[in-house]
Amino acid sequence: MDDDSGNERQEVTFQTLLKTPAIAVKDVCCLGNCKHKSSSEWSSATHLVFPYRGVYVRHVGSDSAVAEANQVLFFNAGQEYQISHPVSGGDGCLSIAIDAPLLLELMPGELLETREKPSFKRQQQRIDPRAQALVALLRHSLRNGVIESLEAETLMFTLVRRAMGLNAKYSSSASHGHRKLAERTKLVLTSDLSRRWTLAEIAAETGGSPVYLTQVFQQVEGMPLYKYQMQLRLARALDLIHQYDDLSALGLDLGFSSHSHFSAAFRQAFGRSPSAFKQAASQG
């Protein structure tokens, strides 16, 4: 979301974390009180939005995209959209706007709508755990003032390249109905990250059988449902890690069976232990 949009909602707050001639980075938080579609908004510049907490849905015409921590959202300049919050709790996002000529240099051809200006063909793309770790590391470091502009700019370009690269597969062959089922499933998972869902429970919430659900989700997202949930939990851990002195409690609060389970999953996803990541984010 963008502070220059057509809708000036007081429930949205913005904090500028970095502003240079090349890049502008903002921490955007929304209370999420609007359950149904908001009034129309427009972005003044093309930018990327990385949700790190909560969930919302972005509507562009008849198309919709679920925005949560496993996705990057693409906002095009002048494109009309609406926002809804079907799951309570609001959201937090890192918004990155890059100078237009530089963004054109970064954008791969398969995402580019036209070579005359930076404009994305689609609304979203899945990101990997390393991109999520960069989002958290940069956000914590900039908020704590422990990173210089040159390093932050360089790492932001690395993040954007990774998010737009071929690491995250997009299933253009998935039908509209299959994508809608995957979106409903994401909303169920994000509604309670700590809950140990069963397939039958998720299927009951979304419609369809457990077998059909697992097949469709794999096709749309290119990864099993349980791994998608794990990545959502770990992304939430990145957001909360600086608030916990006891990291064992953090893992248990997010639904992990034990500290060893949490620590092993965290290390496998992000390449370092929870305590090592917390130290890096605090000290730069």
Salt bridges, closest charged atoms under 4 A:
ASP3 OD1 - LYS26 NZ 2.60
GLU11 OE2 - ARG9 NH1 3.66
ASP27 OD2 - ARG139 NH1 3.80
ASP27 OD2 - ARG143 NH1 2.88
GLU41 OE2 - ARG9 NH2 2.75
ASP91 OD2 - HIS85 NE2 2.62
ASP128 OD2 - ARG162 NH2 2.78
GLU183 OE1 - LYS180 NZ 3.85
GLU201 OE2 - ARG195 NH2 3.54
GLU221 OE1 - ARG126 NE 3.53
GLU221 OE2 - LYS186 NZ 2.71
ASP239 OD1 - ARG139 NH2 2.52
ASP239 OD2 - ARG236 NH1 2.42
